[in-house]
Amino acid sequence: MFDKNLVRQFRELKTPFYYYDLDLIAETLDEINKHAFSRGFHVHFALKANNNDPILQMMQKAGLGADCVSGEEIEKAVGAGFDPSKIAFAGVGKSDPEMETGLRNDIFSFNCESAQELEALNELAGKLGKQARIALRINPNLEAGTHRYITTGTDDNKFGIPSEFLPGILDSLDRFKNLKLTGMHVHIGSQIENFKVFEAMCGRINNLKSFFTERGFKLQHINVGGGFGICYNAPDHHPIPDFKNYFELFDQHLERDRGEEIHFELGRSLVGQSGSLISKVLFTKQGRNTHFAIIDAGMTELIRPALYQARHHIEVLTSNRPNRTYTVAGPICETADTFRTGISMPEVKRGDLLAIRSCGAYGQVMSSDYNLRERAKAYYSSDF
């Protein structure tokens, strides 16, 4: 991925920094056009994965909508040119000002997650003279088979409406004159690689659809969420997820009525492999049990290993020396500030450059200034 000329230019830049391959994003969007849009599916880009302006502009120009989880993300999406009629607003804890932002922009859908949220949204919509389009987010109690911190569709999760409460919710809609039920939303987690999980989800959605129909509700759209995973172990071998089989699965297993739209909320699968965190080796040191490579990037730039025990592929850019086994750790005053343990890679010395791969999603957006660290800059392939 990184040719010698690019690495030579990296040496002139202050580390750590994020690097994004916009050509790879363009190729990924071509796959979305080929396998999703060709089937009449609608795709919203999840701003929580990456909200950098050049990337949002690519998503908008490619015809995607926006999946937002805060009022600020709605404002960002509108500012980036996304049509409000393509903006879905999810989140278990929407504040009144955030809901007002969605109402004023007349967004496509509020994905509502509780009875109290419906009451609050109805009241706010009435005050503004608006009618809010809503989708009910259902918790299907389906295990996603992913890390427990990014599982969202089981009984232990805070997200969604348990299906047994759905009859009461539907019965209450008549008194909410400022709400219009247009859809159903299901999202069960992130970084899902097992297609059987999505197939099982389709079955749950089909059953839920029948329940709506039996009670006289005709849904205009089904939002199946996102969560499609990427290959962190071998990013160069799998730079673009298998969108062909992913969308084909929903085409085959999800029952779709005439005129009913199917919406997806994808983030990581669209941008995850496009980004790398470039870092410099500060020191190497021998511990009692391991050899450390201390780099200048830390959990402030990529918190996923500390938060989710995530394993990112690490590529040495400036060494072809024989391999050595390392623990690669950052400079932050936390033991959790460790990227990999027991990793075999070319021997590194002070000043060598490393690339921590697959950081295009949930990398820069989750960064912080802990330890009063300066925020790392972002560079794009178009800059070189």
N, C-alpha and C positions, 0 to 999 in steps of 0.2 A: 504493500500500500504506500510505503514511503520511499521514494527514490532518493538517490544520493544528493541530487540538486535540492530537493525539498528539505532534507535533513540539514544540508549546509545552511539553508536559510533559517531553519529552526534555531541553529546555534547563535544567531544574531539577536534572538528575541529573549525577553525576560521570562523566565520560567517561575512557576508553572503557568501553563495556558491551555485553553481548549482549542482544538482544531476540528473543523467540520468539513467533510467532503460533500459539497453541494451536488457534484455529479452523481454520487451514489443516491442521494435523495431523489434526484430527477429520474434515475433509473427505477427506483422504488415506486415513484408515482406513476410511471408508465405501466407498472404491473397492476397498480390499483385501477387504472383506466381499463386495462385489458381484462381483468378478472372480476372487478366489482361494478364499475359503471356500466360495463357491457351487459350485466345482468339486471340493471335497473336499481342496484343497491345504492344507498346514500352513505357516505363516509364523513364523519366529523373528526377533525384532528384534535387530540387532547392536549390543550395548552399546558396542562400540568407536567407533561413530559419535557417540553422545551418551548420557551416563549420568545426566542431570539427573533428579531425583526426579519432578517433575510430568510429564515426558515418559514416563518408565518406567511411571508409574501409568496413563497413557492407553493405552500399549501392552498392559499386563497386562489392563486392564479390557476392551479390545477383543478379547481372546481369543488374542493372539499369545504365542508362546513366546519364549525368549531364546537368542541366540547369544553365547557367551562365549569369550574367548581368554585368560583368566587366572583363577586361583582367587579373586582379589578380585572379579572380575566375577560369578562364580558366587554369592558371598556377597551382593553387591549385588542381584543378580536375586532371590534367595530373600527378602532383606529387603524388596524392593519388592512381594512377593506373587506372583511367578511360581511356578507349580507346577514342582517339580524334574523331573517327568515330561515337561516341555516345554523343558528346558534342554539344549542341545547344547554341547559343549566342544571347540573346535578350537585349533590352535596347534602349530607344529613343535617347540617347546621347552617342554613342560610339566614343571615341577619336581615332585619327589616330594610336597611339601606341597600343591601345587595338585591333583595327581591324588587325593590323600587327601581334599581338600575335595569333589571331585566324587563320590568313592565314598561318603563319609559322607552326602551329600545324595541318593544314589541317583538321579543324573541320567539323562536320557533316553539320551544317547549320548556316548561319547568318540570324536571323529573322529581316529583314529590315523594317524600319518604315517611310521612307520619300524618295522623289526623290533625295535630296541632298546626303543622305546616300548612295544611289546606285551609284551616280557619284563618291563620295569619295572612296568607296570600290573598284569600278572598276579601278580607277587610282592606288590605292595602290597595288591591285592584279597584275596589269600590271608591275609595278616596280619590284615586287618580282618574276615575272614569274609564277604566280599562277592563277588558276581559282577558284573563290569562289562559293560555292553552297549556294543559297539563298532561303529563304521563305519570302513571302510578308506578313507582319502583317497587317491585316485589322481591322479597327475599325468599328464594326457592329452597333454602336449606340443602345446598348442593356443594360438596367438597370439591375445591378446584385443584387439589393436589399440588399446591405451591406453598411458599413460605407463609407461616401463619400471620405474619404482619401485613401481607398483601392478599389475604383471603377476605372476601367481602360478602359471600352469599350463604353463610351458615347461621345456625341459631345463635351462635356466640358472637356474631358480628353486629355492629351498631347500624348497619346499612339496611335500608329497605323496609317494606311492610310485610310481616309474616303472613303467609297465605291465609291462615285461619281468621285473620282480622279483615280480610278483603270484603266479605259480605257487608260488614258494618260500615266500612268506608264507602262502598258503592251506594248503600242506602242513604248515606249522609249527603251525597252530592247534590240532591235536589234543592237543598237549602243554601248551597253556595252559588248564587246567581252570577257571580263574577268569574267563575271558573268554567272552562270547557274541557271535558275529558276527550283527548284526541289519541292517546297512545298508552302503551305499556313499556316499561323499562326493566331489564334484568341485566345485572353485571355481577359476576361471581368472583373476580379476582384478577391478578396480573401475572405475567410471565408464565402463562399456561402453554405447555408444549404438547400435552396429550390430547389428540383430537377426539378421543372418546368422551372427554369431559364436555366439549362443545356439543357433541351429539346428544349426550344426556340432557344438556341444557335445552336443546331444541325440543326434546320430548316434554320437559316441564313447561316450556312456553306454549306448546300446542295445547296442553291440558288447561293452562290458564286462559288461553284464548277462548276455549270452549265455554269456560265458566262465564267470561264476559258476555259471550254471545247468548247464552241461555238466559242471562238477566237483561237482555235487550240492549246491550252496548255494542255498537259497531266501531271498532278501532280503526283509525286512519293510518297509524304507524306502529310498528314494533321496533323498539330499540334494544338490540341484543348486547349492548355494551362493547367492551373491547377485551383486552387481556392477552392477546396473541403474543407469544413469547419469541425471543430471539436466541441465537446460539452464542453464548458468551465464551465458550471454550475455543471455538475455531471461527472467529469472525471473518477471516478471508475466504474460508471454504463455504460459508453460508452468509454472504453479505446481505442477501434479501430473503426474508422468510417465504415459505411456500404458500403464497397467496392463492395460487391456482386451486390447490386442494382445500384450503381454508374456506374460500367463498363457495366452492363447489359443495362442500359439506352442508352449509346453510341452505344452499339452493335445493339440495336433495331432501333434507330432513326437516326444514321449517315449513309448516303449512302457511301458505300465503293466499289470502282472499283477493279477489279481483279489486284492483285499485289500492290495495294495502301496501304501504311503503315499509321497507326494511332498512333500518339505520344501524350503523356501526360507529363506535367511538374508539378509534385506534390512536395510539401514541407511540409507545416504545417500538412497535414493529415498523413504523414509518421512519424513525430517525435514530434509533438506538445504535445501529452499526455505523452511522455516519460520523460519530464523534469520538475523539481520543483526547485524553489528558496527557499533555507532554510535560515531563518533569526531569529535573537534573539530580544526579547523585551528589549529595552533600558530603557524606562520609561512608566508609565501610568500617565495620568493627566486628571483632570476634567476641561473641558471648560464650558463656560456659557450654551451652548446648547447641548454639546455632551461629551462623555468620549473617550479620545484618547488612543490608543496603539501606541507608537512610536517605530518603529523597525529599525534595522540597515541596512536593504536593502532599496534602494530608486529607484527613476526613473533612476539613473545611471545603475542599474542592470536590471530593467524592465520598459521600457518607455511606453509600450502599454496603461496602464490606463491613463497616462497624455496625450498621443498623440491621441489615438483613443477612449477614454472613455471606454476602455475595462474592463470587470468584470471577474476577475479570482477567482476561488474558493480558499478560505483560510482555511487551516486545522491546528488546534492547536495540537502540537505533545506531549506536556508535561504537560497538565492540563486536569483534569476531573471535575473541579469545575462547579458549576451552571453557566448557560449562562448569558451573559451580552451583551448589545448593544454597539458597538464600531465604531469609525472611525479609520481605520488602516492607518497610515501615516509613511512616511520615514523621514530621517534626512536632506534631501537636502533643501537648502534655496529657495524653490519655493512652493507656495501654491498648485500647480498642483501635487506635490509629495505626492499623496494620492492614496492608493490602493483600499480601499472600504469605503463607508459611510453607517451607519445604519446596520451593519452586526452583527447578533447575533451569538456569539461563546462562548466557555467556558472562564470564567474569567481568565485573564492572569496577571502575575506578572513579575517584572524585572527578566530577565534571561530565561524566557520561550521561547521555540522554536516554530516557525510557518513554515508551508510549503505553499508557494504560488504555486498553481498547474498550469499545462498546460503551462509551460514555455519552452518546448523543441524547439519551433519555435519562432523566432523573440524576443528572450529574450537576451541571451548572445551575439548574433551577433550585436545587436543594443545597447550594453552597452557602456558607456563612462567613462572618468575620470573627469567629471565635479566636481567642488569643490576640484580638485586634489585628488580624491578618488582612492585608490588602486583597480585595477581590481579584481573582485571576481574569485576564482578558480573554476574549474569543477572537479567533482568526478563522478565515474561510478559504477554501481552495481557490476561490476567485481572487484572493489577495496575493497569490504567488504566481 
